[in-house]
Amino acid sequence: MRRDEISKVILPESEIPKQWYNVIADMPNKPAPYHNPQTLKLIEPDDMKAIFPDEIIRQEMTAERYIDIPDEVREMYRQFRPSPLYRARGLEKQLGTTARIYYKYEGTNATGSHKLNTAIPQAYYNKIAGIKRLSTETGAGQWGSAISLASSQFGLECSVYMVNVSYQQKPYRRSFMKTFGASVVASPSNLTNCGRSMLERDPECSGSLGIAISEAVEDAATHEDTNYALGSVLNHVCLHQTIIGIEAKKQMEILDEYPDVVFACCGGGSNFSGITFPFLQDKFKGQKLRAVAVEPTACPTLTKGIFAYDYGDTVKVAPITKMYTLGHDYIPAGIHAGGLRYHGDSAIVSQLYNDKLIEAKAYGQKAVFEAAITFARTEGIVPAPESAHAIRAAIDEAVLAREAGEEKVILFCLSGHGYFDFAAYENYFSGKLDDVEYSPDSNTSLNNLPPIE
Ligand SMILES: *Cc1c(COP(=O)(O)O)cnc(C)c1O
């Protein structure tokens, strides 16, 4: 088989991995344990029982290297996995690069992003624990879509608290979730104490991810038959996403390739974890490899944040973790990659970055959309604005390789498609997108960290 004649590698369903890979087992320094946001003490498994099923709590805390993927979950994965690995031949040609560029495309499922990879096991573990309903928040709508679909597949009800501005701006995401039977309300809502008190203060409140999280958590904590589900950041979410990298490694192997560098965009860190951790496993054993997380300059958590204990959310209901953070009450500018606006990062990704085992870089949104358009026109897929951060970095790397005349192998994660994001593309076309720089001097949020050393 001649590598240069191949545009994509599609594995048979029998190659869907049977286990997820838990990178914690191989990390030289483990991520710091979580603290309870009320007591500030170390979190006990029991602290999480009101909102998560036992198996999720176990996966959150274990250092076991491999976790079996249940048959029922693999059965659902068959609908859209293994996902394709593409050679970006059109893009390479356009750039005139000596590098070979590959991308793993996670947008082939109905919800259009990698988030379904964790939504399915989360719904499954809740179902077998006897839970009847899941509550969750959604900002841009991708996570809400994924958990709605997964819930419907396992016969669970699903309540989505959608940040009010997105609820108004993204009506089709709303319709998508309803199609799968979820009930979607604008947050703040009158369904929770938290929502009602926000509405009392400001009936027109545009909402925030922090408010939506506290509504969803309150809903789960106050209903016996209801649990909460989270779409990024936590260890079990990063674990489930490793199915991306395990497949990608096999697909590269078929082409007799190994990446010199792997790029993924980084919001909470789950698709970055997913594609890079299985390759990092080799790096821990001496393999040469660069893994680079790409973030927006408007929310540059790894590149400009500090490594400290911080609350996981604005209203202090999520666990306190040691991570790179801009401060839990930092409000990033309203950039168009909604999925990358989280103030912190996964504890695992943060620890790896602190140990210099991974790298990070940041881009402004104009450069990102420019890369998105180049990619769409050369590869025929419209990328999600989030994913376009990884594309930007891959393009820059390929240009460097061309200038140096190097035969570099580049891999990136195309975490999702952008077919629900044309309002953002339209803003780019009409010149309405501004680059927003983070200014550390005006960020007072770092003064409000919890008192944990
Ligand atoms: C949510 C989302 C992201 C960011 O989340 P991570 O947990 O950092 O992966 C990136 N890309 C897409 C398409 C998303 O939907």
The ligand as an ORCA input file, in Angstrom:
! r2SCAN-3c Opt
* xyz 0 1
  C     -16.700     21.443     23.704
  C     -15.825     21.456     22.532
  C     -14.435     21.697     22.643
  C     -13.764     22.051     23.924
  O     -13.829     21.118     24.941
  P     -12.609     20.210     25.401
  O     -13.113     19.546     26.604
  O     -11.430     21.104     25.656
  O     -12.335     19.269     24.292
  C     -13.672     21.638     21.502
  N     -14.213     21.358     20.295
  C     -15.530     21.143     20.149
  C     -16.066     20.873     18.771
  C     -16.380     21.173     21.256
  O     -17.684     20.931     21.112
*
